[in-house]
């Protein structure tokens, strides 16, 4: 059965910060004096609603520390624009980078929140000209905005998608170059939801095989892994979430999936030796 407890007792409260970074990461805080593997990513890497996210499980298989630099709802912008996180990633023996979706980054069409990258802040004049019938004050989240744009015009939405993909590619190349070390990309490819409610596609949104393939020559490895949301994988009963959080937990990955990820990442790291 699932654990229905108040939010303060869920794993979400176990956050920490490193150095002068403005991001809140999954705790408990780890020492960075000894060699470590860094795991950078968003909500999945953080391990929302699970007692042991894959970085913690991976550490049990490694001889050294594995630091969880996952931050809820962070994306490429929050990572790249945090000098302290970039410094710590550069220091790591290896860096696991969960591939984010292309919707949660500032681009020529709209601007997102600098840390909670899933939040829409402002449309540019380019987007207002492309969709002049839209009232952008209605939107607080990127997915809500993009879903509405797709509803209005699939043809114009392709222009939006292309802009996001180009921005994602440029930002990912910058990230890999900034880390300047042994980078392994973790590509969690979500299966379509069984309820069929995914008009924008599956996570990571708008990321295509060609986009990932173009990065292979710049990184040590690409770890591609199909995953299902907990609501579709029957893992919900093994998760920890507070009252009213079940709908959100259903869209996360469960503990068994985190174990599979840890095993795959461990094998990829071992193959580099």
N, C-alpha and C positions, 0 to 999 in steps of 0.2 A: 504494500500500500504506500501511497505517497505521504510525505510529511507536510501536513497543513499547519504551519506555525506562523507566528507573526514575523514580519520582514526583518526585524532587528536580529533574529536568531538564524537567519539564512546565511549562506556563504557570502552574500553580497556585502555584508558589513565588514568582512575581513580585507580591508583595503590598506594600502600603504603607499608611500611616495619615496622616490630615490633622489638624493641630492636636491638640486633646485628644479627638478622637473615639475611641471604643473599638472601632470596626469596622475590619476589615481589607479594603481595597479592592484592585482590580486595579491593578498597577503598569505601567510605572514612574510614580513620583510626578511630578505636574505642578505648575508654578508657578501660583498663583492670584492673581498680581498684575495680570495683564492680563485683559480681559473673557473670559468662558468660557461654554460651554454645559455644563450638568450633566446627567449620565445616572444616574438612581437606579434601582436594581432589585436583583434577586436573582442566582441562578446564571447565568441567560441573559445579563443585562447584564454581569456579570463576565466571561463568555466562557470558561467552563470547557472545557478540552481543545481550544481553538482558538488559533492564533497571533495572530490579529487580530480581536478582538470588534468589534461594530458601532460602539461609541463611537470606537475608533481609526480605523475606516474612514470614519466620518462626519467626523472632523476633517480628513481629506484633501480633503474637498469643501467645507469651510468656510474662512473667512478667519481664524478664531480658534481657540483651544484648545477641546477637547471633553474634559471630565474624567469618567473612569469611576468613579462612586461605586457600582458594583455590588459586592455582598458575598455570598459563597456562603451559601445557605440563610437569608438574611435575609428579613424580611417587613415588614409595616406596623409592628409593635411596635418592631423594632430601628431603623427609620428615624425614627419619630415620637419615640422616647424618647432620641434622640441629639441634644442641643442643638447640638453643633458641626456636624453634618451639616445640620441645619435652617438654621443660620446661613449655611453655604456655599451651600445651595440657594437661599436668599433673595437672595444676592448675584449669582447667575448671571443672564445675559442671558435665558436660556430654560432650562427644566428638563424633561427627558424622564423620565417616570415609568413604568416597566414595571408593569403591573397585576399584583399578586400574587394568589395563591389565598386563599380565605377560611378555610382550615383552619389556617393558621400564625399565629394571633394569640390572645392571651388573651381570654377571654370569660367569661360567667357560668357556663359549664359546666366549663371547664378552663383551666389556666395553662400557658403555654409558656416556654421558655428566653428570657431577655431579648435575646440577640443571635442565637443559632442558633434561629430561630423554628420550625424544623421539629421540634424536640424537645419532647416532652410531659413536663411536670413533675408536675402534680397535678390530680386531679379535684375539683370542688366538691361540696358537699352536694347541690346541685340535680341534678347528673349522677348521683351515687351513688343518689339516690332514684329517678331515671328508669330507671336500669339497675342495680338492686340486686344482680343476679346476677353482675356483672363484678368480677374481681380486677384492679384498676388498677395493681398493682405489676408486671404482666406487660408493660407498654408503655413504650417509650422514645421512640417517634416518633408524631406525630399521625396520619399516614396509617394506621399499624398499628392504632391505637386506633379510628379512624373505620371502618375496614374491618370490624373485629370488631363494632362497634355495628350496622352495617348488616346483617351476617350474622344477628344475634340478632333484630332487629325493624325492618323497613322503616318501619312506622308510627311508632314512637318515633324513628327516625332522622330523619324529616321535621322533628320538633321541634328536633333538633340542628342540622340544616341551616338552619332559619329563624333560630336564634340566631346562627349564624356569619355569615349574610348580613346581619343587622341590625348586628352588630358591625363587619363589613367596611365597610358603608355609612357608619356614624358615623365610623370611623377614616379612611376615604378623604376625607370632607369636611374633617375636621380637618387632614389632610395638605395638601390644596390650599389651605386657608385659611392654614396656617402658612407655606407657601412664599411666598404672596402675590405672585406674579409670573406670568410667561408660562409656563403649564404645558401640556405636551402629554402625553396619556396613550397609552402604547404597549400595545396589547391583542394579545398573541401568542396566537392561538387554535389550540391543538394539535388536529390531526386524530386520530381514534381510532386506537390502535395496531393494526397488522395482526395481532398475536397475540391481540387481543380481551381482553387482561387489564387492564381498567380499570373495576372495579365501582363506583368512586367517581365516575366520569366523567373528562373530559379537563381538562387544565390550561388556564387557571387554575381550580382546583376551585371549584365552586359559584358562580361568577360568571356571571350571566345578562345577556343584552342589556338588559333593563329596568334592571338595576343600573347598567350603564355609561351608558345613556341619561340616567339621572337626574343624572349628573355633567357632561353636555355643556355645560350653561349656565354652569358654573363654571370651565371650562378653555378654553384657546385652540383645542385640537384633540384629536380622538381618532383615533389611527392604528390601524386594525384590520387585522391581517395573519394569514392562516392559515399555520401552520408544521407541519412534521413532525419527529419525532425522527430523529436520525441513523441509527438502526437501520432506519428505514423509508424514508429518503430517499437512501440510497446515498452518504452523505457521510462515513461512518465512516472510510473509507480516507484522508481528507484531514485527520484530526484527530490530535492528539498526546496520548497517554495512557500511563501507566506500567503495569508488570506488574500484572495482576489488576484493572485499572480499566476493561476493555472493557465489562462490563455497565453500569457507570455512564455511560460515554461514549455508549452506544447510546441513552440516554434524554435526551441533550442535543441542541441544535441545532448543525448543522455550519457550516463556513466559508461556503459558498454562501448559506445562509440568513441569516447575519450580513450579507453584502453586500446582500442584498435589503432587509433591515431598514434598513441605513444609507441606501440609496437612497430608501426611502419616507420616512424621517425627514427627510432633506435636503429633499425636495420639500415636506414639510409646513412646515418652517421657512421655506423660500423663499416659500411662499404667504402667510406672515404678514407679510412685508415690504410 
